[in-house]
Amino acid sequence: MPKSPGSKPQPKVSASPSRRSPCPVACALDLLGDRWTLLVIRDLMLGRSRFKDFAGSPEGVPTNILSDRLDRLLEAGLVRQIPATEGGRRMAYELTPKGEALRPTLKSLRDWGLAWEPGTKALLQQS
């Protein structure tokens, strides 16, 4: 159908400006589907809570990427900042109920890796 003079093009409708589509798998991957995010969540589930703890993980996440991933997780409501135990102005992180809801997913990924990827081992057990 031809456009009438002076008509404006219609904007493309999407689920959200940061989402590719309303598909729940795509939306989860938009937040969690990079190389580092689930490792940060894993570390939180294993009891790590400080930036230096995450930076010290064996995978060696670069600190600029770690800062970005923590900001994304804060913005998405998967983690919250809390005062560090030793006081001062330093902050720590903990999972929110939304982040904690990923525990079965991480357990499944761990179990899959143990079963199907030779040479893998779970150094620390998640409860």
QUILINZI-V156925 format. One record per pair of residues at least 4 apart in sequence whose ideal C-beta (glycine too) atoms are under 6 Angstrom apart, sorted by the first residue. I is the first residue (numbers start at 1). GAP is how many residues later the second one is. D is the distance in Angstrom with one decimal. If there is no record, write none. Layout:
I;GAP;D
I;GAP;D
//
This chain:
3;4;4.9
15;4;4.5
15;7;3.8
19;8;5.3
19;11;5.6
20;6;5.1
21;5;5.0
28;4;5.6
29;4;3.3
31;45;5.6
32;5;5.1
32;6;5.7
36;25;5.0
36;29;5.8
36;33;5.3
37;32;5.2
39;20;5.6
40;14;5.7
40;29;5.3
41;61;5.8
42;64;5.8
43;5;4.0
43;11;5.4
43;14;5.7
44;51;5.1
45;81;5.3
46;78;5.2
48;5;3.8
49;43;4.0
49;44;5.5
50;42;5.2
54;12;5.6
55;8;5.7
55;11;5.9
61;4;5.6
61;5;4.8
73;5;4.5
73;6;4.4
74;5;5.7
77;19;5.8
77;21;5.2
78;20;5.4
78;21;3.6
79;14;4.8
79;16;5.8
79;20;5.5
80;16;5.5
81;10;4.5
82;10;5.3
82;12;5.5
84;6;4.2
84;8;4.6
95;4;3.5
95;5;4.7
102;4;5.9
110;12;5.8
112;4;5.8
113;4;4.8
113;7;4.8
114;6;5.7
//
